[in-house]
Amino acid sequence: MSKEATVRARVEAKLKADVEKLFKKVGLSTTEAITLFYRQVKMRNGLPFDVVVPNETTEKVLKETDAGKNLVRCDDSDEMFERLGL
C-alpha cells in the first residue's frame, strides 16, 4: 500500500526527543510508531488505551507527590510491603 498522506503535529521539543529515544530502543522510527498507533486505533475502533480523568483524591496526591510532599521512601520492596502491611 503506498504512503501518500502526511500527518503533521506540533509537540514540545523535549517530549519529542525523549519519545524518539524510546522508539529507537525498540527499533521503531517515528513514522512506524505513528502507523502502529493508527492501526491499533482502527483495529480497536477507538484508542488503544484508557483515557481517564483523575478523581479529586488522585489529583491531590499527584500534585503533592510532584511537589515532593507526603512521600514515603523505602529501601526495597520488602520494606515497602512491610509498611503497607502486606
N, C-alpha and C positions, 0 to 999 in steps of 0.2 A: 504494500500500500504506500503510495507516495505521500510525502510530508509536504503539504502546501499551505498550511495555516500557521500563523505566528501568534504566540502568546507573549504579551508584554506586561510586566508588573514592576512597580517601584517598591523596594523594601530597604530597610536600614542596612547600611554597608557592613556593619559588624555581624548582623544576623546572617546576611548572605555569605560572608566569609566563613563563619562558624559552621553553617549548614553544608557548604560546599566541601569543607574538610571532612565532614561525616560521610557525605556522598562518596568522596574519594576512597575512604576507608572500606566501604562496602562495594567499591567498583562501579559506581554509577556516575554518569555525567548529570548535569543539571537537567538537560533535555530528557534523559532516560527517567530520572526521578519524577519529573512533571508528567511524562507519559504514563508512568506506573500509577501515579495518583489519579489521573484522568480515567485510566482503565478500571481502577478499583471503584471509582465513583459510578462509572457506567454499569459495572457488574452488580454492584450493590443497590443501584438505583438511589444513591444517597452518599453521604460522606462515609468514609471507611473507618470512622472513629466517632465516639460520642462527643457531642458539644454540650456542655452543661454550664450553667451559671451557678457559682458557689453560693450556698446559703449564708446568712449573716454570721453564723458561728465560724464557718470555714474561712470566710473573707477576713474576719477579725484575726484568726490565727495566722493566716498568710501574711497580713500586714505586720503582726507582732514579730513573726519569725524573720521577715525581711528586714525589720528594724533591729534584729538581734535580741529581742526581748523574750522572756519566758522559755528559753532554750534549755533542754536537758541533754547533757553530753555524756556519752558512755564510752568506755574504752573498747568494748567489744560487744558482740551480740548477746553473749551470756549475761553481761551486766544489764543490757537493755531489757532482756526478758525478765530478769530478776526484778528490776524496778517496775516493770509492768505487772508483776505478779503472775507471770506465766511459766 
